[in-house]
Every structure is written in C-alpha cells, then in structure tokens.
Amino acid sequence: MRAADNTIDAPGAIVLGAGIAGLFTALKLAPFPALIIASGQSGHSGSSVWAQGGIAAAAGPDDSSSLHAQDTVAAAAGIGDSRIAELVAREAPQGIDDLIRFGAQFDREPSGRLSLAREAAHSRARIVHVSGDRAGAAVMAALSAAAATTPSIAIAEGFEALELAVLDGRAIGVFARHGFGRDARLVLFRAPAIVFATGGVGALYAVTTNPLESRGQGVGMAARAGAVIADAEFVQFHPTAIDTGRDPAPLATEALRGEGAVLVDETGRRFMPAIHPAGELAPRDVVARTIHREIARGHRVFLDCRRALGDSFGRRFPTVYATCMNAGIDPAKAPIPVAPAAHYHMGGIASDEYGRSSIAGLWCVGECASTGLHGANRLASNSLAEALVFGARVAADVAGSTIARPREGCAPCGPPRVASALPRALRRTMSLLVGVEREEAELREALGAIQKLEHASGGDATSLNVLATAKLVAAAALQRRESVGAHFRRDYPQASLNPGRSFLTLHEAEVIAAGCDDFVGRSPERKRQ
Ligand SMILES: Cc1cc2nc3c(=O)[nH]c(=O)nc-3n(C[C@H](O)[C@H](O)[C@H](O)COP(=O)(O)OP(=O)(O)OC[C@H]3O[C@@H](n4cnc5c(N)ncnc54)[C@H](O)[C@@H]3O)c2cc1C
C-alpha cells in the first residue's frame, strides 16, 4: 500500500460530483468555499445532462404543493416518507427560481408564464421543461457557467474518488486518483465538510440508460466507511430504452407515451390495455415488467409514435429523434424498438432532512442519497426536484455548521489500492439475477457471484466500491419478501399490508450474503446510537 502522493486541504466543503446535485449545492453554498471534485467534466458528466422530461414543481395556477406531495406519496407505493414529500413539493418552486437566477431558461407560454407539461401519475401539469426534451443539457449548461464564474467555487476534474477518509468516526476527506497506470497520482483531499453527489447505480446493470460512470461508487464508498444505506433494493427500470444495442441505451422519454404513442409487438399487437386500465400510461414498474415478460416470451417490443406524432416528431422531441435517426430508424415512419433498462436508484446513502448521512461530516445529495422521497417508485421528474431542494438544504446546513478543520495526518485510515474497471461479469449478474423480476434462488446466486468477484478483485478500490453497492442491492432485495413498486419478487408476488423502508449497513449485507437471511435491518436512528 502506498501513501497519497500529496494532500490538498480545502477551506470549506468538498463536493464530490459535478451533476445537478453537486453544482447546485456548490452554488447555494457560495460565498462559503466549495471544491468540486469529479471524475467527469463539470456540466458534461453524470445523468443530469441527459435528463429529458424536466423538473416537477407545483407552479401552475391549478396546482398546489399538497397535490404534488399526494401524487409523490401515491407513486411511492407505501414506502415513501410523506413528511419529505411535503417538504420537497413545498420547496421545489424555489429551486426553479434559483435555477432561473443561475441562468436556466425554461419554455414559457406566450403570456410569459412557465410552460408546464404533464407526465404519467402527476395529477396536474407541473413539469418545467426546455425545448421539449432538453431540460438536463440546458440546466447543466447554465449551472456550469454559473459555477465557473463564482469565486468561492473551485473545480478539480478528472479525479476518481476511491475511498472516504475517516478519522475518529468523522469523514475528513476523500482519496482520489488522477490518471491511469504509471501516470496515476493519488491525492488525499481534506476539508471540514464532505458532500457526496455521485449519482446513480444504473451502470451496475448490463442494460442501462445511465452513463457508465453511474456505477454507485459513492454509495459503495460511504457503505465501506460504515454509513447506513436505505431502500437499496428499489431500482427503477425505464420501460422504453431504445433497443439498438448501444451501451448505455438511449431513452425514449415517457412524454412520448403521454402524447399517445403505443407499445406493440412485432405483429403490431398492443398488449398494455389488457394489463392495466391506464394502458401505456400505467405506472412505470407495471409497463417495464410487462415489456420484460413480452421479451422473455420471445417477442420484440416497439414504441409506435407514427399516429401520435408523425412528422411533428423531430420538432417536438429533437433529442430522441436524432438518436433514432443515428440508429437508422425514422420514428415518424417506423416503430422504435424498446426494452426496459436500469434507470434510477430510489435507494442510496440514508439521509435526514438536511442531507446528513449516518457518518458525521458526510452529507449526501441527489441520486446517491435516499431521503425517503421516492419510496418504492420515483414519480417522473421528481429526482431533479429533489436534487434542488436537498442541494439548498445541505448547503444551508454545511454553511451553518461550525466544523473544526481536520487534524493533521489521517491515521488510522490508509490510502486505497488502485487499479480499476467495472467487472463485466457483475453487470450481467445484476441484469439476469437482480433485475426487473427477482426470486430467492437467483438473488442468492447473485450474492455468491458478487462475493467471488470480490475475492478476485485483489482489493482494488473501484471494484470494492461497486461490488459493495451491488451487494447491498441484492441483499436488500433478498430480505424484502414481497412485491412493492419497482421491486418484484416472483416467489412473493403480493405486497405486505404495511411495507416499510429498509436500512442496511454493508456489514449487515455481508451477514445476509453469508446465508443469515433472517437478519432484519434496523432503523437508522438505532444505528446512529
Ligand atoms: C436518460 C435519463 C433521463 C432522465 N430524465 C429525467 C428527467 O427528465 N427528470 C428527472 O427528474 N430526472 C431524470 N433522470 C434522472 C436524473 O437525471 C438523475 O437522477 C439526476 O440527474 C442525478 O443527478 P446527480 O447530480 O445526483 O448525479 P449525476 O448527474 O449522475 O452526477 C454524478 C457526478 O458524480 C461524479 N462521480 C461519480 N462517481 C465519482 C467518483 N468515484 N469520483 C469522482 N466523481 C464521481 C460524476 O462524474 C458526475 O459528475 C433521467 C436520467 C437519465 C439517465
């Protein structure tokens, strides 16, 4: 094990991740200093830049935060935290105002009022959007420009964080690697406050809509340092990823079905109306499972937009149109081949209403956090809203805390071993055995495979992080013997009367993986004691 090549002390907060959650938190922290560290390029990395639909906020005259909260709680399938749903619904419009102040330009009505779209399971039109399907790219362009001109923000790009540095039970920094092979440099960044904004876990799966850097490293790092992880089993599969063999799979936004596009098999047969009264607009998990089953029966599935959109497709959904045309499909004239893909992680680092994790000095925000908002199923466009609301809350909490600078040295923590790469076998295992439908024997097999990959990893930090996250997802899925929201067990197809959230540490997941499957996760309050 070698020591870090150098140590960099940041004066305020380290914000790990430069997606919407990281950039927005850093901007809300100003003038409190923030050092943003990201493996990718600020404004161009993570899922944020790919977001299509937009951001949910009760901004219309016929809407209210209580209606938004009600829809969120209903989608969460009994697992969500209604207190958090109310808080996010109440504070989301302020987040939109902040984005406008930071330079984001949303679509507007001729009257000047924000134009609001309606998406599945929202009872009102409340999705703030940009040029139809360009919300993520436009918001990220505005936030990175604002961050670049904010004097309190410094950005270190191209650093992959590998391990949380913890001293006396408190997070004090992150070890991060710059470069590869012989040129690799290991740096210990230290600061009084550490904020994780590392995004989702989609790339743990072979078929995903997420960028390949969304591999759950933040969740894994926090878990390896002892943080409580909540609701890890709830992975949302988007029903309509465009199935042309690209990795990651591009997305055909839900809004297309909102406009009347229908799902058909290779013979043109519509199958959703027989499954759910809302047809193609049934909840996301129902549509994803139905498509999964059609494909498992040997069919191909297509999204047919010809009637609903026809020649207006290119103008109204330019991003999806360009993706299809690049793959040789003209969606105005031919149906689009689709398949479910890992899309969003409702679970993550357990967070309280200020984004505090169970480790002192470590906050979390965005998709890597589990606040309880989404429960078993995320309502479309609520993830960006959550990132804004919690970004502001984390910033206020961090800037308002009096935190001592870390002591010199960081013993007993040691630097991580460095090599890298996402094990391909892991992605296959997760898709096959911890995917849209699950059952006990397969989950046990997955946990066995993850343990073998761990032994083969040689202690490489990246592998240990992603494998820790995968283990938490599989162990939590094994523990939950019921079907609720995005978690479907073939061997337990019913929901319990009173489903609750799950909380696990990595140690508990390891006990489950070792065969002690009657172990019951405890509440985060007890774990904090
Ligand atoms: C195709 C697509 C469309 C979507 N559409 C919508 C939508 O319309 N509305 C909505 O609300 N949600 C949508 N979502 C979900 C939403 O985009 C994400 O939940 C959200 O953008 C996550 O933001 P984030 O800042 O938490 O993470 P990300 O934007 O993923 O950013 C993560 C950051 O962390 C960095 N990072 C990760 N690991 C490390 C590490 N080890 N070291 C250093 N840096 C690291 C990455 O480089 C990146 O900068 C969509 C998702 C996808 C994939």
The ligand as an ORCA input file, in Angstrom:
! r2SCAN-3c Opt
* xyz 0 1
  C     -31.536      9.395    -19.756
  C     -32.053      9.958    -18.453
  C     -33.119     10.832    -18.447
  C     -33.604     11.364    -17.236
  N     -34.619     12.279    -17.250
  C     -35.015     12.852    -16.070
  C     -35.989     13.891    -16.070
  O     -36.478     14.315    -17.105
  N     -36.346     14.409    -14.854
  C     -35.819     13.975    -13.668
  O     -36.196     14.487    -12.604
  N     -34.874     13.004    -13.673
  C     -34.455     12.451    -14.834
  N     -33.490     11.483    -14.815
  C     -32.820     11.186    -13.547
  C     -31.881     12.348    -13.214
  O     -31.271     12.808    -14.405
  C     -30.817     11.930    -12.211
  O     -31.403     11.334    -11.106
  C     -30.033     13.167    -11.755
  O     -29.539     13.871    -12.860
  C     -28.887     12.750    -10.854
  O     -28.136     13.908    -10.581
  P     -26.887     13.820     -9.628
  O     -26.267     15.162     -9.618
  O     -27.273     13.190     -8.366
  O     -25.906     12.768    -10.356
  P     -25.194     12.832    -11.803
  O     -25.760     13.869    -12.688
  O     -25.202     11.439    -12.326
  O     -23.720     13.283    -11.458
  C     -22.840     12.455    -10.737
  C     -21.489     13.117    -10.689
  O     -20.653     12.369     -9.802
  C     -19.400     12.124    -10.400
  N     -18.853     10.891     -9.816
  C     -19.462      9.682     -9.652
  N     -18.633      8.833     -9.020
  C     -17.486      9.513     -8.789
  C     -16.246      9.185     -8.175
  N     -15.998      7.965     -7.675
  N     -15.294     10.140     -8.114
  C     -15.498     11.385     -8.617
  N     -16.652     11.756     -9.196
  C     -17.624     10.826     -9.281
  C     -19.701     12.038    -11.902
  O     -18.549     12.294    -12.676
  C     -20.747     13.153    -12.029
  O     -20.092     14.391    -12.152
  C     -33.009     10.951    -16.014
  C     -31.948     10.056    -16.030
  C     -31.458      9.561    -17.233
  C     -30.302      8.613    -17.219
*
